[in-house]
Amino acid sequence: MTPNFVIEQNDASVWDEISLPPQEIKQLYTIAQNGATGSISSLRDFLGMNVDIHLNCLTFLPFAVLIDRIKLFYQNNIGFHLRFSGDISGKIYTFFRQEDAHHLIERMLGQKRKPGRSLNRVETSVLSELVNIVSNTFWRALSEKTTLNWFFTPPTSVTDLNRSLVYSAKIYNLDNLLLHFEYIIPILEIRFQFIILPARHTINKILSELNSLPVVEKIKE
């Protein structure tokens, strides 16, 4: 599989000198895919079905572009966030389209939801645990390839994704570009978004660590 990654900019960010080394980006893509692969066993145990999960795309993008994209494509969403700190710091947001989240919950719990009803505690915990599994395996995959010492809080739900993101941007000294991973669970036809809001030169620290790794071979199918 050929790595699928994109660097997006807007009118404000094109004036910044943004240079991302392609080899290190490939390394990061591989790490994220390895994290997804590492989560398969736990997801199968948790969901009780023979599922796979794939990294569909890695995108570097400015904060303003992320907000515009959510408004255009993910207005009805269910999201979670967690904080990470240590050698690198920032926040991670994971969110689903509402219909995808409901479909996942129904498959997991084996019963249809009543339309228009808010998620109850059990339903929220289903999504939270999936987020926790994927976050943990990404942490493990990155930690195995770098010397970075970092940890994160348990995921909690957010009632207003855009408002929470804007608030985080105000209190964190964010890097110029954010990291957006899109994951797919093919058998359920579900996509979910994994957004890293890196602070205090976190992206540079990660890329610097990856610079010392061997050259990435082409990802085989």
MIDO-698186 format. One record per residue (C-alpha): residue number from 1; residue in three letters; x negated, y negated, z. Coordinates in steps of 0.5 Angstrom, whole numbers, always signed. Layout:
BEGIN
SITE   resi   resn      xx      yy      zz
SITE    NUM    ALA       X       Y       Z
...
//
This chain:
BEGIN
SITE   resi   resn      xx      yy      zz
SITE      1    MET      +0      +0      +0
SITE      2    THR      -3      -7      -2
SITE      3    PRO      -3     -12      +4
SITE      4    ASN      +3     -17      +3
SITE      5    PHE      +1     -24      +6
SITE      6    VAL      +2     -31      +4
SITE      7    ILE      +0     -38      +7
SITE      8    GLU      +5     -43      +7
SITE      9    GLN      +4     -50      +7
SITE     10    ASN      +9     -57      +7
SITE     11    ASP      +8     -64      +6
SITE     12    ALA      +5     -65     +12
SITE     13    SER      +0     -59     +13
SITE     14    VAL      -3     -60      +6
SITE     15    TRP      -7     -65      +8
SITE     16    ASP     -10     -61     +14
SITE     17    GLU     -17     -57     +12
SITE     18    ILE     -14     -50     +13
SITE     19    SER     -19     -45     +11
SITE     20    LEU     -17     -37     +12
SITE     21    PRO     -22     -32     +11
SITE     22    PRO     -19     -27      +6
SITE     23    GLN     -22     -21      +9
SITE     24    GLU     -20     -23     +16
SITE     25    ILE     -13     -23     +14
SITE     26    LYS     -13     -16     +11
SITE     27    GLN     -16     -14     +18
SITE     28    LEU     -10     -17     +22
SITE     29    TYR      -5     -14     +17
SITE     30    THR      -8      -7     +18
SITE     31    ILE      -8      -8     +25
SITE     32    ALA      -1     -10     +25
SITE     33    GLN      +1      -4     +21
SITE     34    ASN      -3      +0     +25
SITE     35    GLY      +1      -3     +31
SITE     36    ALA      +8      -1     +27
SITE     37    THR      +5      +6     +26
SITE     38    GLY      +3      +7     +33
SITE     39    SER     +10      +5     +35
SITE     40    ILE     +14     +10     +31
SITE     41    SER     +13     +16     +37
SITE     42    SER     +16     +11     +42
SITE     43    LEU     +22      +9     +38
SITE     44    ARG     +24     +16     +36
SITE     45    ASP     +24     +18     +43
SITE     46    PHE     +28     +11     +45
SITE     47    LEU     +33     +11     +39
SITE     48    GLY     +34     +19     +39
SITE     49    MET     +33     +19     +31
SITE     50    ASN     +27     +20     +26
SITE     51    VAL     +26     +13     +24
SITE     52    ASP     +20     +10     +21
SITE     53    ILE     +17      +3     +22
SITE     54    HIS     +13      -1     +17
SITE     55    LEU     +10      -8     +16
SITE     56    ASN     +13     -12     +10
SITE     57    CYS     +10     -18     +10
SITE     58    LEU      +5     -23     +14
SITE     59    THR      +6     -30     +13
SITE     60    PHE      +2     -36     +16
SITE     61    LEU      +6     -42     +16
SITE     62    PRO      +7     -49     +19
SITE     63    PHE     +12     -50     +25
SITE     64    ALA     +17     -54     +21
SITE     65    VAL     +17     -49     +15
SITE     66    LEU     +19     -44     +21
SITE     67    ILE     +25     -48     +23
SITE     68    ASP     +27     -49     +16
SITE     69    ARG     +27     -42     +15
SITE     70    ILE     +31     -40     +21
SITE     71    LYS     +36     -45     +19
SITE     72    LEU     +37     -43     +12
SITE     73    PHE     +37     -35     +13
SITE     74    TYR     +37     -33     +20
SITE     75    GLN     +43     -38     +23
SITE     76    ASN     +46     -32     +26
SITE     77    ASN     +41     -29     +30
SITE     78    ILE     +39     -25     +37
SITE     79    GLY     +32     -27     +39
SITE     80    PHE     +27     -25     +45
SITE     81    HIS     +21     -29     +47
SITE     82    LEU     +15     -27     +52
SITE     83    ARG      +9     -31     +54
SITE     84    PHE      +2     -29     +53
SITE     85    SER      -5     -31     +56
SITE     86    GLY     -12     -29     +57
SITE     87    ASP     -17     -30     +52
SITE     88    ILE     -12     -32     +47
SITE     89    SER      -5     -36     +49
SITE     90    GLY      +2     -38     +47
SITE     91    LYS      +9     -34     +46
SITE     92    ILE     +12     -29     +42
SITE     93    TYR     +19     -29     +39
SITE     94    THR     +22     -23     +36
SITE     95    PHE     +29     -24     +33
SITE     96    PHE     +34     -20     +29
SITE     97    ARG     +40     -22     +24
SITE     98    GLN     +46     -21     +28
SITE     99    GLU     +49     -16     +24
SITE    100    ASP     +43     -12     +24
SITE    101    ALA     +42     -12     +32
SITE    102    HIS     +49     -10     +32
SITE    103    HIS     +48      -4     +27
SITE    104    LEU     +42      -2     +31
SITE    105    ILE     +46      -2     +38
SITE    106    GLU     +52      +2     +35
SITE    107    ARG     +47      +7     +33
SITE    108    MET     +43      +7     +39
SITE    109    LEU     +50      +7     +44
SITE    110    GLY     +54     +11     +39
SITE    111    GLN     +60      +7     +39
SITE    112    LYS     +63      +1     +35
SITE    113    ARG     +63      -6     +38
SITE    114    LYS     +69     -10     +39
SITE    115    PRO     +68     -16     +34
SITE    116    GLY     +66     -23     +37
SITE    117    ARG     +64     -20     +43
SITE    118    SER     +58     -23     +47
SITE    119    LEU     +52     -17     +48
SITE    120    ASN     +53     -14     +55
SITE    121    ARG     +47     -12     +59
SITE    122    VAL     +46      -5     +56
SITE    123    GLU     +46      -8     +49
SITE    124    THR     +41     -13     +51
SITE    125    SER     +37      -8     +54
SITE    126    VAL     +37      -4     +48
SITE    127    LEU     +34      -9     +44
SITE    128    SER     +29     -12     +49
SITE    129    GLU     +26      -5     +50
SITE    130    LEU     +25      -4     +42
SITE    131    VAL     +22     -11     +42
SITE    132    ASN     +18      -9     +48
SITE    133    ILE     +15      -3     +44
SITE    134    VAL     +13      -6     +38
SITE    135    SER     +10     -12     +42
SITE    136    ASN      +6      -7     +47
SITE    137    THR      +3      -3     +40
SITE    138    PHE      +1      -9     +37
SITE    139    TRP      -3     -11     +43
SITE    140    ARG      -6      -4     +44
SITE    141    ALA      -8      -5     +36
SITE    142    LEU     -11     -12     +37
SITE    143    SER     -14     -10     +43
SITE    144    GLU     -18      -4     +40
SITE    145    LYS     -21      -8     +35
SITE    146    THR     -23     -14     +39
SITE    147    THR     -26     -16     +46
SITE    148    LEU     -20     -20     +47
SITE    149    ASN     -17     -20     +54
SITE    150    TRP     -10     -22     +54
SITE    151    PHE      -3     -20     +57
SITE    152    PHE      +4     -22     +56
SITE    153    THR     +10     -22     +60
SITE    154    PRO     +16     -18     +59
SITE    155    PRO     +21     -20     +53
SITE    156    THR     +27     -24     +55
SITE    157    SER     +33     -26     +51
SITE    158    VAL     +34     -33     +48
SITE    159    THR     +41     -36     +48
SITE    160    ASP     +39     -41     +42
SITE    161    LEU     +33     -39     +38
SITE    162    ASN     +31     -46     +35
SITE    163    ARG     +32     -50     +41
SITE    164    SER     +27     -45     +45
SITE    165    LEU     +22     -46     +39
SITE    166    VAL     +22     -53     +39
SITE    167    TYR     +21     -53     +47
SITE    168    SER     +15     -49     +46
SITE    169    ALA     +12     -53     +41
SITE    170    LYS     +13     -59     +46
SITE    171    ILE      +9     -56     +52
SITE    172    TYR      +4     -51     +48
SITE    173    ASN      -2     -54     +44
SITE    174    LEU      +0     -50     +38
SITE    175    ASP      -5     -48     +32
SITE    176    ASN      -4     -51     +25
SITE    177    LEU      -1     -45     +23
SITE    178    LEU      +4     -40     +26
SITE    179    LEU      +4     -32     +25
SITE    180    HIS     +10     -29     +22
SITE    181    PHE     +10     -21     +21
SITE    182    GLU     +17     -18     +18
SITE    183    TYR     +18     -11     +20
SITE    184    ILE     +23      -6     +17
SITE    185    ILE     +26      +0     +20
SITE    186    PRO     +28      +3     +13
SITE    187    ILE     +33      +9     +15
SITE    188    LEU     +37      +4     +19
SITE    189    GLU     +36      -2     +13
SITE    190    ILE     +34      -7     +19
SITE    191    ARG     +29     -12     +19
SITE    192    PHE     +26     -16     +25
SITE    193    GLN     +22     -22     +25
SITE    194    PHE     +16     -22     +30
SITE    195    ILE     +13     -29     +31
SITE    196    ILE      +7     -31     +34
SITE    197    LEU      +6     -38     +36
SITE    198    PRO      -1     -39     +38
SITE    199    ALA      -4     -44     +42
SITE    200    ARG     -11     -47     +44
SITE    201    HIS     -15     -44     +38
SITE    202    THR     -12     -37     +38
SITE    203    ILE     -12     -36     +31
SITE    204    ASN     -19     -38     +30
SITE    205    LYS     -21     -34     +36
SITE    206    ILE     -18     -28     +33
SITE    207    LEU     -21     -29     +26
SITE    208    SER     -27     -30     +29
SITE    209    GLU     -27     -23     +33
SITE    210    LEU     -25     -20     +27
SITE    211    ASN     -30     -23     +23
SITE    212    SER     -35     -18     +26
SITE    213    LEU     -31     -12     +24
SITE    214    PRO     -33      -7     +18
SITE    215    VAL     -30      -9     +11
SITE    216    VAL     -23      -7     +10
SITE    217    GLU     -22      -1      +5
SITE    218    LYS     -16      -2      +1
SITE    219    ILE     -10      +1      +5
SITE    220    LYS      -8      +7      +2
SITE    221    GLU      +0      +9      +1
//
